[in-house]
Amino acid sequence: MATPLSCIVVLNWNGAEDTRACLESLAGILSPSCRLLVVDNGSTDGSVERIREAFADIELLLLPSNIGYAGGNNAGFRRVQELGAEFVIFLNNDTLVEAGFCVPLVETLQRNPSAGIAVPKIFYLDRPDTLWYAGGVVNLSTGLIRHVGLRKKDAPQFDRPGVTGYATGCCFAMRCRDFEEAGGFDEGFRMYAEDVDLSLRIRSRGMTINYVPSSRVWHKVSASLTRSPLRKLLKKSVGDLYLFRKYRAWSGIVLYLLLLPLRFAGSFWDVLLIRRK
């Protein structure tokens, strides 16, 4: 079997339907130079059987229990290393991708030795012309962590590639050697902010986070929002606060907590938009 140039890692936990839809969108992309690995994080809903039934040829890595986003993707990366791939692309299972989405990401890393992470333009799946991510801004001292373009209609201003503050863990590409040398995901994060932490560590090594709008992905954000927006925001806040503590950004903790009501308002605004559709 040929050594793949890149390997896409999709992490699943009790999300068979989302994962199957994601894999269907990836079907035309896979080739000897682009492999796919599905990591199952100890699912208990029959996900493994349902995924195998629909995609018999896709490699599945089965973990005995749910070890979280960071742990599951780190386990997947160890398998990617065994395959000998040069690039790894981490992709959430609740996404759909444009055909060839991985090509601009990998080409960005190939052309630019200082680029440490390449991240696509990401839209809401249920509002396909509305942006979810067009870059990231992070300022630990002020507690600011936000997506560029969030909830805005796509426009030419978001088509300019360039350096950004951090990559979202929803989808990004890296050289395998850079991910390994950076230490992978910090498994101390229970959920959320692992991506910001990894981005900051990559930046501390003198490398950049590159926003690549010619690569396009659609993210199913609405499902988690409509089920439990409060719970999701609380989990995200725990991750962000752990990040500030890790980097000793004490002022960031204070300011983040002061602005927490505005974050609640933003989450509930998203829910209202979804329910009005």
Buried (B, 14 or more C-beta within 10 A) or exposed (E): EEEBBBBBBBBBBBBBEBBBBBBEBBEEBBEEEBBBBBBBBBBEEEBBEBBEEEBEEBEBBEBEEBBBBBBBBBBBBEBBBEBEBBBBBBBBBBBBBBEEBBBBBBBBBBEBEEBBBBBBBBBBBBBEEBBBBBBBEBEBEBBBBBBBBBBBEBEEEBEEBEEBBBBBBBBBBBBBEBBBEBEBBBBEBBBBBBBBBBBBBBBEEEBBBBBBBBBBBBBBBBEEBEEEBEEBBEBBBBBBBBBBEBBEBEEBBEBBEEEBEEBBEBBBEBBEBBEEE
